[in-house]
Amino acid sequence: MNENLKQLTDAGVSIWLDDLSRERIESGNLADLISEHSVRGVTTNPTIFAGALKGESYKPLIAAQKGNPVSEVIKNITSKDVADACDIFAGVYESSNGVDGRVSIEVEPKLAMDTEATIAQGLELHKLVGKENVMIKVPATIPGLAAITELTAQGVSVNVTLIFSTERYNEVIDAYLAGLDKALENGKDIQKIHSVASFFVSRVDTEVDARLEALGKPEMKSKAALANARLAYELFRVRFSSARWTDLAAKGARLQRPLMASTGVKDPALPDTLYVTELVAPDLVNTMPEKTMMATADHGVIQGNTITPNFDAAVKFMEDLEAAGVDFADVTQKLEDEGVSKFITSWEELVESVNLALEGN
């Protein structure tokens, strides 16, 4: 087992892979990552599947479903990949008492502004995968919040995605707690319900740094993403030590852990392990592209908790950022809108590639 990644795990961070394909499953690569690189879960999204389903290994699987609507073909194939990955992670799931060993599948991004359709497809995907360790990904749009509550109330474990601001994260926590309250009313075993809140990291620096350059403040670059993520973790600590949470926990509720997503570095001038080694704390998930994971395995320096000791500095930086003229609320809303839009584009690419395969191209 890789020592750097083991140290990260020992520090309380669950390492999840941000990628999945039929090739990873059938080659044994995914199982190897579990045993050799401490991988404890997998996340997927429309962009990941858009890339994967262009591969040769999917052509016979797609051809075998000729005659079905494209949306059904996509759901059938991606849910099968997720179900098989869930089986590979069954040992991790059992040994962690359901905390890890999780595999996520996302509702169609075009449903991001439709609460009822998100709920319906979330339930459909949950049933289609048919594994206890599946998580349904729901974007943290305003309509998505009500869907998070309802899916949780029906016993579905939800991975809340596309969170960029602490304000929206606070609403996500509210949605999860409300869902647990309703789940209890519905007679659900809430010990079986898990959730993660996926807080996006690198995209924040990309957007903020461009604005800082325009403002003539290059010395402030490459700090906003870490500061924002650290404030999110502090909010997690505060909200999940409240009296309301203590009461739910006594009834069997499980933490909604913060998950650091988009942790591959976009700026080549930055250390390639920046959003891993500088975001270490207990009860945290970091879902990484394989390239970032291997960089961490090779030369990542794990120095214990790098979040809570830097909380005051994070508060100060965000105050300085506003004073410098960066409207951070505008930044995060733009990123949310772009995030949804990019996933819709990926979904359209996915539909196009499946259509081509169905036509024999």
N, C-alpha and C positions, 0 to 999 in steps of 0.2 A: 504494500500500500504506500502511495506517495506521501512522504513525510510532511511537505508543506500543506497539502490538502487535509491530511490527518490533523495537523495543528489547527487549521481553520475549523474543522468539525469539532475538535476538542474545545475550542473557544465559544462554541454555541451556535455556529452558523451551519445550516443545512445547505449542502451544495446540490443544486438541481441543474440539469442540463437543459438549455434552451434550444432544443432541436429533437426531431424524431423522424425516422423514415423506416420503410420496410427493410432496407438494406442493413440498417443498424440492428434491427430486431433479428433478422435471419443470419447475419454474419457472426453473432455473438458479441458484437462491439458493445452493445448496451449492457450486457451482463458483465463484460470486462471492466467497463467504467464503474460499475457498482463495486466490484471487488478490488480494483487497483487504484481508483481515483475518488473513492468515498462519495460517489454520486448517490443521492437519496431521493431523487424525484425527477420528473420531466415536465417541461412546459411546451406547449405548441401554440401556434397562431396561424392565421391564414397565409401569412408570408412564408412561414416554414413549410406548410403543405403545398403552397404554390410552387416552391422550388423542388420539393421532394417528388411530386406527382409528374414532373417532367421526365423523371428517370425511367430507364428501360424496364426496371423491375415491376413497374406499375402497369405497363401496357397490357399484359395478359389479364391482369385483374380488372382493368377497365373494360377490355373487350368482352370479358365474361358477363358483363352487366349491360350489354347492348340492348336497347329497347326501353331501359329505365330512364326517367328524367335525369338530367345532369346533376341536379341538386341531390337526388337520391343516391346517385353513384358516388358523389363526393362524401356524403354522410356515411354511406356503407363502408367505403374504403378507409376513411380517416378514423371512424369509430372502431374498425377492426384493428388498425395499427395501435390505437390507444388501449384497446382491450388486451391485446397481446403484450404491450408494454406493462400494463397493470399486473399481468401474470408474472412477468419477469421481476417486478418490484414487490411481489407478494411477501417475500421473506423480510424485506425492509419494513413493509407495512406492519407486519405482525410483531416484529421485534421492537418497533418504536411505538407500539400501542396505537397505531393509526395516525401518528403525527407526521411521519414521512412515508415514503413509498407511494407517493401521489403522482398521478399523470393527469394533465389538464387538456381539455378540448374546448374550443371556443364557439359560442353561438355565432351565426353569420353576422358580420359587421354592419350590414345594411339594416339590421334590426336595432341598432344602438339607441335609436330615439323612439322605440316602440316597446313599451313595458309588457303588454300582454303577449305580443309575439315572442319576446325574449323569454318570458316564463314558459310558454308552450314549447319552444324549441329546446330550452334548457332541460325540461322534463323529458322530452323526446330523446335527447342525446344521452341523458342519464340512464334511461331504460335501454337504449340501443347498445351502449358500451356494456352495461350490466355488471359492472365491477364495483365493489364497495370502495375501492381506493381511487376512483375517478373523481376529478374536480371539474366542474363546469365553469368556464371563464365567461364573465359578464363585464362589459365595460362600465366604468364609473361615471357614466353620464347621469344627468338628472333623472331621465326615465329609467335608467339602469338601477338606480337606488331602490326603487319599489320592487323591481324584479329580484334583486338580491334578498330583500326581506321575504318575499313570497317563496322563493326557491328554498331558502334556509328553513322557512316554516314547514315546508313539505319534506324536510329531511335530506335535502341535497347539499353536498359540500361545494362551496363556491370559491373560485379564485377570482377576486375582483381585479380587473386589469385597467390600464390606462389612467392611473392616478398620478397627478403632477403637483397638486397643492396640498398643504396641510389642512386647509379649509375643507376641501372635498374629502380628504382622508377622514376627517372628523365625522362627516356625514356618512361615509362608508361604515365606520364603526357603529354609528347609530343604527344604520340599516341592518347590520349583522345582529346587534343586540335585540332589536325589535323582532327580527326573524326567530331568534332563540326563544323569546317570550311567546311568540305564536306557536312555535314548535312544541313547547311545553303544553300549551292549551290544546294542541292537536294530538297530544299523547305520544309524541315522538321521543325516542331515546336520544337525548341531545349529546350524550357521550360519543355518538357515532358521527356527529356533525362537526366538520372541521372547515376552516376557511383561512385563506391568506389574502393580504391586501397588497397588490403589486404596484409598487411605487417606482416610477420610471426615473432613471438617473441621467444617463449621458445626453439625452436630448435636451435637458435643461441647460447644460453648459453650451451646447451648440447654439441654441437660440439666444441665451443671455450674452455669450461672448461676442456674437455678431453685433448686438446692441451696444456693448461696452466699447467695441472698436469704433462704432459710429459716434459715440460720445467722447472719444479720446481718452478712454480709461482702460488701456490694455493691461495695466498692472493688476486690475481686479479680475482678470479672466481666470477660468478654470477652477473657480472656487464655489460657484453658486450651487452646482449639483450636489456636492458633498454637504454643504450647509443645509440645503433643503431636505436632503435625506436624513440628516442627523436630527433636524427638528421633527421630522415624521416619527423617528424612533422614540424621541422624548414624549411625543403625544401618545404613542402606543403605551409607554410605561405609565403615564398618568391615567389614561382612560382604563387600562386594565389593572389598576390598583384601586379603582373607585368602589364605593359601597355597592353600587348597582352590579358591577362585575363580580364582586365577592359573593353576592347573593346568588347569581347565576352559576358561578363556579361551584358553589356548595351543592347545586342541583345537578352537577355533572358537565357543565359547559366547558368547551375547550377554547383556548386562546385563538384569536384570529391573528396569526403572526404577520408582521410586515415582511414583504418580499421585495428585494432589490432587483429590479428588472432593467433591461437595456444597460447592462454593465460592461459591454464591449466599448472600449475607448474609441471615439470618433476622430479625435485630434491626434495625429501621429507625433506631435511634439510632447504629448503627455506619456507618463509611464503606462504600459499596457495592462498593468494590474491595479491601477489607481482605484477603480470603483469596487475592488474586492478588498484589498488590504486596508483601505481607509474606511471601510464600512463593516467593522467586526464588532459583534455584541451578542449576548445570549438571546435565544428565541427569535433568531433572524434567519430568513432564507435568502440565498443569493442564486438567482438562475442565470447561468452563464452560457454564452456561445462556447463551443469546444475550444476555439482559438484562445479565448480568455482563460479558460480552465487550464489549458496546457501551459500557458504563460505563467500562471500562478504556481502550477506544479513545478515548473522549471526554476523560477527565480523570484516568486512572490515571498515577501518577508512578512510573516505574521507576528504581530507584536501585541497580542491580546486585544482588549477592548479599545477601539479607536473612535468610538462614537460618543459615549457619555462624557469622557474627559474633555471633549471638544464642543460640548453643547453651548457654553457661554460664548465662545468664539463664533459659533454658527449664528447665534442670535444677533451678535454685533455685526457680522458680515451682512446679513439680510437687511439690517437697518441702514448700513452704509450703501448697499445696493440701491435701495429706494432713494436715499439722499443723492446718489449719483445720477438719478433720473431714469432708472429702469423700473417700469411699471410691472411688477412681478405677477400681479393678478392677470394682466393682459398676456404676459408670457405663458402662463399655465393654461389659460383658456385657448390660446392659439395652439398650443401643443396638444391639448385634448382634441380640438377640431381636426388638426392635421393627423393625429393618431388614428382617429376613426376613418378619415378619408384615405389614408395610406392602406389600411386594412381592407377597405372596400375595393381599392385598386388591385390589391393582391388577390382578393376573392374573384374579381373579374378575370384576372390572369389564370387563376385556378380553373375557372369554368371554361376558359378558352382552351387550355391545354387538355382538359378532359374531353372536350368536344372533338378536338383534333384526333385524340387517341380513339375515340368511338368511331370516327370516320376512317380509321386505319392509317392515319398519317403519323 
